[in-house]
């Protein structure tokens, strides 16, 4: 069964790069997108293996900070694996404190380090 990776709150260009790196980590991964709260809720109900959150979430979400959503979901979905996509070290640290796995910045997408982080998160 293929792993399901959810991209949460990412713009079109970033989503394209994220899809590329996820497929580098797991070519069989099913990649889903959540651009609003309903899509996020639906994906969680269907079951996902990993969620990649943007640092800033646009309109359509109950919360506009990815770290706050991670914290909330860690309480309601304690086994859900989550990462923050942000170039800011302080945001990465806050995400880890909120329960996320070590994440990565947009500038790093495609690097061997990011591919390795995703492989570890997906267990591939």
C-alpha positions in Angstrom: 0.0 0.0 0.0 1.4 3.4 -1.0 2.1 6.0 1.7 -0.1 9.1 1.7 1.6 12.5 2.0 -0.5 15.6 2.5 0.7 19.1 1.5 -1.0 21.6 3.6 -1.3 25.3 2.6 1.4 25.4 -0.1 1.2 27.5 -3.2 1.3 26.0 -6.7 5.1 26.4 -7.3 6.0 25.1 -3.8 3.6 22.2 -4.2 5.3 21.2 -7.5 8.8 21.2 -5.8 7.4 19.3 -2.8 5.8 16.7 -5.0 9.1 16.2 -6.7 11.1 15.7 -3.5 8.4 13.4 -2.0 8.6 11.2 -5.1 12.4 11.2 -4.8 11.9 9.8 -1.3 9.1 7.4 -2.2 8.2 7.1 -5.9 4.9 5.2 -5.0 3.7 7.9 -2.5 0.2 9.2 -3.0 0.4 13.0 -2.7 -2.7 14.9 -1.6 -3.3 18.6 -1.1 -5.2 20.6 1.5 -5.8 24.2 0.6 -8.4 24.8 3.3 -9.7 23.4 6.6 -12.3 21.1 5.0 -9.7 19.5 2.8 -7.4 19.0 5.8 -10.2 17.5 7.9 -11.3 15.2 5.0 -7.7 14.0 4.5 -7.3 13.3 8.2 -10.5 11.3 8.2 -9.3 9.2 5.2 -5.9 8.7 6.9 -2.5 10.0 5.9 1.0 9.0 6.8 2.7 12.4 6.7 1.6 16.0 6.6 3.9 18.8 5.3 2.7 22.1 6.7 3.5 25.6 5.3 4.6 28.0 8.0 1.9 30.5 7.0 -1.5 29.3 6.1 -3.7 31.4 3.9 -7.5 32.0 4.0 -9.7 28.9 4.4 -8.0 27.5 7.5 -9.2 27.9 11.0 -5.7 28.9 12.0 -3.1 30.8 10.0 0.1 29.5 11.6 1.3 26.0 10.6 2.9 25.5 14.0 -0.4 26.1 15.8 -2.1 23.5 13.6 0.6 21.0 14.3 0.2 21.6 18.0 -3.6 21.1 17.8 -3.3 18.0 15.6 -0.7 16.5 17.9 -3.3 16.5 20.6 -6.1 15.1 18.5 -4.0 12.8 16.3 -1.0 11.9 18.4 0.4 9.3 15.9 0.2 11.6 12.9 3.7 12.4 11.5 4.0 16.1 10.6 6.8 18.4 9.4 7.0 22.1 8.9 8.3 23.6 5.7 10.0 26.9 6.6 13.4 28.5 6.1 13.2 30.1 9.6 15.1 28.1 12.3 12.9 29.5 15.1 9.8 28.2 13.3 11.4 24.8 12.9 12.2 24.7 16.6 8.7 25.7 17.5 7.3 23.0 15.3 9.5 20.4 16.9 8.4 21.6 20.4 4.8 21.3 19.1 5.3 17.7 18.2 6.5 17.8 14.6 9.4 15.8 13.2 12.5 17.8 12.1 11.4 19.7 9.0 13.2 21.6 6.3 13.2 24.9 4.4 12.0 25.7 0.9 15.6 26.5 -0.1 16.6 22.9 0.8 13.9 21.2 -1.3 15.6 18.6 -3.5 18.7 18.2 -1.3 19.8 14.8 -0.2 19.1 15.9 3.4 15.4 16.5 2.7 15.1 13.3 0.8 16.6 11.4 3.8 14.3 13.2 6.2 11.2 12.2 4.2 12.4 8.6 3.8 12.8 8.4 7.6 9.4 10.0 8.2 7.7 7.6 5.7 9.6 4.6 6.9 10.9 3.9 3.3 
